[in-house]
């Protein structure tokens, strides 16, 4: 079965070898099922990838589909399971792409073309949006979108593409949590900035009431039961009792691990760890309460998971093995942990950082206003030119609608006065000209 196959592989490789799966699959649930080719012969054309958990990377789908299809090739799968992680990082595994079957290579070529087209569309949309906002295009940041593949060859998937994909995924996953923290920090500062701007629009009495309500909500949010230290005995016992419905006096770390190793691979991955903190988070956050922000809850969950990983994941492979977990439960920190400080006790930004953020927003708003004024002037100029064109069009239409005889009559009347000697000759000449003109107009 799935779990048995994964468990055998993890025991065979050991933690350091199993880490390569994390670098490539990151948040995926488990390895694909090994197929006994003596019993089953699936058609070669059946290359639909299985659904997997999103890694959060902007090229997540491309990454998952490439790995899924490579796993279908017997040669590559064997090399993957027997290659050291350092060799993979150095690009030795990527060279095995030359021995992958033609059907898989063809599918990888197609995947790359789709990814290149997706990135080109994405970059064009970003450029258009920045242009409309009057913002300068960050070409360096846009080109970074292509780092996980060789965009100079947009047609075929080569060894360099696999090498780039492995290195990019490894690096990006290592920085993923840091970027999430930065995103949350900007979210919190934006929220505070908007609150302060809203207060400026109120009169003194309304502003006072709003401030009182804000402080009341802060107090309500801070009034919650004690939060157990993530990964401590108290915290895990609470899960054991409330989620597993077991006697806390019979708490057993090995049994606990087996219960919550949901895919049975012998490791706690990041999702399995984060699931252990749900009971603690529910003490602080309730989606039905005005004072509780669910974005903050997810940041708190991330902080808890990072803390446990730092304490327990001794080989830094972003997984907690059964042995690492059991070892951690024997430490003093597990039995007698320090208290856990929640987000409200650990502000995400300083007042100085908020001021700099607001100054940045002010500059962006100023740039947008300047661009808006320029666009307004351009619009007014275009409207003026359009008005002139419309006037000329109407004048031409009026000329075209006048009776044909009126045109010649006006010429005849203005050709010469009756008492001028040369008048008769002029009238004859114009009469001939009008006759020709009328004939031409009729034609």
C-alpha positions, 0 to 999 in steps of 0.5 A, spaced: 500 500 500 501 507 499 504 508 506 507 501 506 511 503 500 513 510 503 515 507 510 520 502 506 523 507 502 524 512 508 527 506 512 532 504 506 534 511 505 534 514 512 533 521 514 538 525 509 536 521 503 529 522 504 530 529 505 530 530 497 523 528 497 522 534 501 526 539 497 522 537 490 515 535 493 516 540 499 508 539 502 506 533 498 503 528 502 507 522 500 511 518 494 507 515 488 505 508 489 510 503 486 507 499 480 509 492 480 510 491 472 510 484 472 502 484 474 500 491 471 502 494 464 499 501 464 498 504 457 504 509 456 500 514 453 496 515 460 500 520 463 495 524 467 499 527 474 495 525 480 493 531 484 498 533 490 498 539 495 500 546 493 507 547 495 505 555 495 511 556 490 509 560 484 511 555 479 508 549 484 503 546 478 509 545 473 514 543 479 509 537 481 507 535 474 514 534 472 516 530 478 510 526 477 511 524 470 519 523 471 516 518 477 513 514 471 519 513 468 522 506 471 530 508 470 529 515 473 525 513 479 530 508 481 536 513 480 532 518 484 531 513 490 539 511 490 542 518 489 545 522 495 541 529 496 548 532 495 549 529 488 542 531 487 543 539 489 550 538 484 546 536 478 548 529 478 541 527 478 539 532 472 543 528 467 539 522 468 534 525 464 538 523 457 535 516 459 528 517 460 523 514 455 521 518 449 514 518 451 515 522 458 520 527 454 515 529 450 510 530 455 516 534 459 517 538 453 509 540 452 509 542 460 515 546 459 512 550 453 505 551 457 509 554 463 513 559 458 507 561 455 504 562 462 510 566 465 510 570 458 502 572 459 503 573 467 509 578 465 505 582 460 499 583 465 504 585 470 507 590 465 500 593 463 498 593 470 504 597 472 504 602 466 496 603 468 499 605 475 504 609 472 509 605 476 516 603 473 517 596 471 522 592 475 525 588 470 530 584 474 524 581 478 520 579 472 526 575 470 526 572 476 520 568 474 524 564 469 529 562 474 526 555 474 527 554 467 531 555 461 527 560 457 532 561 452 530 554 449 522 555 450 521 548 446 524 542 449 525 540 456 533 539 457 538 537 463 539 544 465 531 545 466 531 539 471 537 542 474 534 549 475 528 546 477 531 542 483 535 548 485 530 553 485 525 549 489 530 548 494 532 555 495 525 558 494 522 553 499 528 555 504 525 562 503 518 561 503 517 562 510 521 568 511 517 571 505 510 569 508 512 573 514 514 579 510 507 579 507 504 578 514 508 584 516 506 588 510 498 586 512 499 588 519 502 595 517 497 596 512 491 594 517 494 599 522 495 605 517 488 604 514 485 604 521 489 611 522 487 614 516 479 612 517 480 616 524 482 622 520 475 622 517 471 622 523 470 628 528 472 628 535 466 625 538 466 619 533 474 618 533 473 618 541 468 612 540 472 609 535 478 609 539 475 606 545 472 600 541 478 599 538 481 598 545 475 594 547 476 589 542 484 588 543 482 586 550 477 581 548 482 578 544 487 578 549 482 575 554 483 567 552 485 561 556 493 559 557 496 557 551 501 551 551 508 551 549 507 548 542 510 541 542 510 540 549 508 535 553 502 539 556 500 541 549 500 534 546 497 531 552 491 536 550 491 533 543 491 526 546 485 527 550 481 532 546 482 530 539 484 523 540 479 522 546 484 518 550 486 518 557 491 523 558 494 519 564 496 514 559 499 518 554 505 515 550 509 519 545 510 513 540 503 511 540 501 519 539 506 519 533 503 513 529 496 516 530 498 523 527 503 521 522 497 521 517 500 518 511 504 513 515 511 515 512 515 515 519 515 523 519 511 529 521 511 533 515 509 541 516 502 540 515 502 534 520 505 538 525 501 544 524 495 540 524 497 539 532 496 546 533 489 547 532 486 546 539 491 551 541 489 556 536 482 555 537 483 558 544 485 565 541 481 565 534 474 564 533 472 566 526 465 569 528 468 574 533 470 581 531 476 581 535 479 575 532 483 576 525 484 569 521 490 572 518 493 572 524 491 565 526 495 563 520 501 567 522 501 564 529 500 557 526 506 558 522 510 561 528 508 554 532 511 550 527 517 553 526 519 553 533 517 546 533 522 545 527 527 549 530 527 545 537 526 538 534 528 537 527 536 536 528 538 534 521 534 540 518 531 536 513 524 540 514 521 533 517 521 530 524 522 523 524 520 518 529 526 518 532 527 525 533 520 526 536 521 521 541 528 524 543 525 531 544 520 528 549 525 526 553 528 533 554 527 537 560 524 543 555 518 538 553 516 536 561 517 543 563 517 548 558 517 556 558 510 560 557 508 561 549 508 568 547 502 570 542 502 575 537 499 580 541 505 580 545 510 580 540 508 586 535 510 584 528 513 591 526 516 597 530 513 604 530 519 606 526 518 601 521 510 603 520 513 610 519 517 608 513 512 604 510 507 610 511 512 614 507 513 609 502 505 609 501 505 616 501 510 616 495 506 611 491 500 615 492 504 621 490 506 618 484 499 615 482 496 622 483 502 625 478 500 619 473 493 620 474 493 628 472 498 626 466 492 621 464 487 627 465 491 632 461 492 627 455 484 625 455 482 632 455 487 633 449 484 627 445 477 630 447 479 637 444 482 633 438 476 629 437 472 635 437 475 638 432 475 632 427 467 632 429 467 639 427 470 638 420 466 632 419 460 635 420 462 641 415 464 636 410 457 633 410 453 639 410 457 641 403 455 634 401 448 635 402 447 642 398 443 641 392 448 640 386 444 646 382 446 651 388 453 650 387 453 652 380 448 658 381 453 660 387 459 660 382 455 663 376 452 669 381 459 671 383 462 670 377 461 677 374 456 683 375 452 684 369 455 691 367 462 688 366 464 687 359 467 681 360 461 678 365 458 674 359 464 671 357 466 669 364 459 666 365 459 662 359 466 659 362 463 658 368 457 655 365 461 650 361 465 648 368 459 647 372 456 643 366 462 638 367 462 638 374 455 636 374 456 631 370 462 628 374 458 629 380 452 624 377 457 620 374 
